[in-house]
Structures are given as structure tokens and as C-alpha cells.
Amino acid sequence: MLAVLSTSAPSAAQEVVEVTPEYRLKAEFIHNFIKFIEWPDGAGGGPLTICVAGQNPFGSTLTTQVEGDTVSGRPIALRVILEPEDGCHVVFVPRTSLGPQAYLRQAQGTPTLTVGEAPDFVTQGGIIGFSMEAERVRFTIDQAAAEKAGLKISSRLLTLARQPE
């Protein structure tokens, strides 16, 4: 069974010369986040799809981490998208993206976990926002935004997160 799907031909959006330690850690976080999220029954069957918006800062790191893994019996798929698309269960919007607004609009009203790096990502409606503090990766979770999307976040994950201000 094929557990990880990606676009068939490498594009400029997927090519990254070197993956920084920050993005290796963020890939690990995203991989672990999905293990602590419960999607509603109507979230469809098939693979649980992680979409990376725009340029892929993870290189092959995230692909390698999720390869062969499953969540609630569902294989994990990975796609790089250049514009908002349907079919994403998780959308990661890196800071190199032109802006999270279009991706957040696309995810609105759907069971999509939105994760981003913009300083105001969570206040714009995103569910999980990464930040760097003293060279450490931190994250904020907006539980109300998750509930609005129909996602249940494990209390174990919530205790590790910062609360939105």
C-alpha cells in the first residue's frame, strides 16, 4: 500500500537546497499534531492529507517522517499546493507564502487543521501558529477555531501549547 503521495514531478515549489533545524523540528511537530487531532466522521475516508502551501521548506524531511505511518488507520499523504485546494486535512502555510488569508478562507467551514508561521496567523483565524522564541520553536493553539472547524484537539496537546492572546 502506498502511504505517502506527492506531486509526480518535482517543481520549483518543492525544491529546497537545505532543510534548517527549525523546519526539521516543525515537520516533527506537524507529524505529531495530527496524532492528537480527531477529525469528524464526515472528513472523508482515504489518506489524511497534509498540504504545504507554496514553497516547501521541509524538503523531503516531512515526507520521510510520515512515510508508512497511519493515523486512526488512515495513511498519511503529502502534497505541495500553489494555491488553495480542496481535499487537504492539514494546511501548513509557511512564512514564504504570499499570505495565509486565501488558505484560511478555503479552509473556513471545513474540518481542516490550519498551521502557519505568520506572527498573526492565529488571530487571522488559523488554528495553530508557530513562533520562535530564544531559538526554540513554540506554538499557539486557538481551541475555539479548532472547534469551529469541527476538530477535537487532545488535552495532552493543548497543555503543551500557548494560548492565544
C-alpha positions, 0 to 999 in steps of 0.5 A: 500500500502506498502511504505517502503521495506527492506531486509526480514531478518535482517543481520549483515549489518543492525544491529546497537546497537545505532543510534548517533545524527549525523546519526539521523540528516543525515537520516533527511537530506537524507529524505529531499534531495530527496524532492528537487531532480527531477529525469528524466522521464526515472528513472523508475516508482515504489518506489524511492529507497534509498540504504545504502551501507554496514553497516547501521548506521541509524538503523531503524531511516531512515526507520521510517522517510520515512515510508508512505511518497511519493515523486512526488507520488512515495513511498519511499523504503529502502534497505541495499546493500553489494555491488553495485546494480542496481535499487537504486535512492539514494546511501548513502555510509557511512564512514564504507564502504570499499570505495565509488569508486565501488558505484560511478562507478555503479552509473556513467551514471545513474540518481542516487543521490550519498551521502557519508561521505568520506572527498573526496567523492565529488571530487571522483565524488559523488554528495553530501558529508557530513562533520562535522564541530564544531559538526554540520553536513554540506554538499557539493553539486557538481551541475555539477555531479548532472547534469551529472547524469541527476538530477535537484537539487532545488535552495532552496537546493543548497543555503543551501549547500557548494560548492565544492572546 
